[in-house]
């Protein structure tokens, strides 16, 4: 289930985002979390099953274009479809408001999700 990031999830969110190569640096990671806290165009969601297992971050490039800029899953839960579920949930969340697309860091993963969706149809 997708839940909206709140400040009391900060340590969990930072831990999950730190798995992304471009977020390894602590100062960069702190800046990213601060941006999610303060920028109304940045939205961070956490994926919760029994525990919080993943995070997906979106920013609005324009009013009708949402860009997935972060997507990460706890390494011990990878390859179980959580990332794909998060992408589908974000697309569903914004389906009436915006086109959802990847940025340069999430493009390959989103293409992989689309390819697997096509194979299942």
C-alpha positions, 0 to 999 in steps of 0.5 A, a space after each residue: 500500500 502506498 502511503 504519503 511520506 511524513 516527517 516521522 518516517 524520515 529515518 526510514 525514508 533516508 535509509 531506503 533512498 540511500 540504496 540509490 547510487 545518486 543518493 549515497 552522499 549524506 549531504 545529498 540525501 539530507 538535501 533530497 529529504 528536505 526538498 520532499 519536506 518543503 517543496 510542494 511539487 515533490 511527493 514522496 511515498 512509502 510502500 507498506 506491507 507489514 513493514 515499510 519496504 520501499 519508497 518512490 518519489 515524484 515531482 511535478 515538472 508541470 501541472 500535468 506531468 509527474 516525473 518519477 525521480 526516485 524508486 527504491 526497495 529494501 534489498 532483502 525484498 527486491 525481485 518480488 514485484 514491489 517496485 512494479 507495484 509502486 510504479 503502478 500505484 503512482 500511475 493510478 494515483 495520478 491517472 486523472 491529473 497527470 502523465 507519469 514518466 521517468 527521469 534519467 535515473 528511473 527510466 530503465 526500471 520503468 521500461 522494465 516494468 512496462 516490458 513485464 506488464 506487456 508480457 503478462 497481458 
